[in-house]
Amino acid sequence: MISSVSGRSVVVTGGSKGNGKGIARCFANAGAKVVIVARHLDQAEAAAREIGNGASACAGDVTRLEDMEAAAKTAAARNGGIDVLCANAGVFPQARIEDMTPEQWDEVVDCNLKGCFLSVKACVPWLKKSDQPRIVLTSSITGPVTGFPGWTHYGASKSGQLGFMRTACIELARYGITVNAVMPGNIVTEGLEGLGADYLETMAASIPLKRLGSVDDIGHAAVYLASREAGYVTGQTIIVDGGQILPESLEALE
Ligand code: NAP
């Protein structure tokens, strides 16, 4: 097990469910001090209790800078600074271009892309003081690599995160802060399950490893990117998708 995140102060946005909860759990199991940030405090507190190992919760909406500054301040006060930000909060409602309203576009891009920027902005003052500062973004294969009907706004936001990352890692390198991204494929989360059984079955059949991913698959990748061992890795991505982006044809899946 990677041990160099032990004792580190970690903020996980969207940590009350799904990938964020898996990320929070993997860090907590590795000895890190975790603060979960989400809009619904009751759900974040329940997740923190379930995770244990000193994990705690804080209310915050990633689309509001004042919320994220307050969350960063709370996490720093609780755990003696911030060493790792996992900017994971995201939403993925579906709407095709012909039906999508400008408000629906804004909702997704505001949360997934602007929220990522605001989370980073709020945590950088604390990360600068860390001797092993890390930012790990949760992007996606959808957008940067693949497409799916109904997700133009989502795909744009997830590609946008990678564009953000490639300049952020250069700007923040002077502080020793690394910025990397995990790109999940189809991971069993509360959000994904909301897309229905047909979606889940179709996806599982299109994955060479023949299963959907688990939130721990994403958590382990995030812990690696936050570790001392990954200290020379910045501006990079790890695809965690069971091989889903690779098949050229149905024959390749036989
Ligand atoms: P999920 O199960 O729906 O959980 C979403 C989490 O984000 C919840 O904790 C939610 O809590 C929080 N959240 C949503 N909007 C927020 C906001 N404005 N401010 C703060 N927190 C907010 O989703 P998931 O499937 O775990 O997805 C998490 C991330 O993984 C997203 O960035 C998503 O794009 C990415 N991803 C997921 C998959 C997948 O297959 N599941 C694949 C690729 C990428 P509140 O509602 O209480 O705020």
Boltz pocket constraint, residues with backbone or C-beta under 6 A from the ligand:
constraints:
  - pocket:
      binder: B
      contacts: [[A, 13], [A, 14], [A, 15], [A, 16], [A, 17], [A, 18], [A, 19], [A, 20], [A, 37], [A, 38], [A, 39], [A, 40], [A, 41], [A, 43], [A, 60], [A, 61], [A, 62], [A, 63], [A, 87], [A, 88], [A, 89], [A, 90], [A, 91], [A, 92], [A, 111], [A, 112], [A, 115], [A, 138], [A, 139], [A, 140], [A, 141], [A, 142], [A, 183], [A, 184], [A, 185], [A, 186], [A, 187], [A, 188], [A, 189], [A, 190], [A, 191], [A, 192]]
      max_distance: 6.0
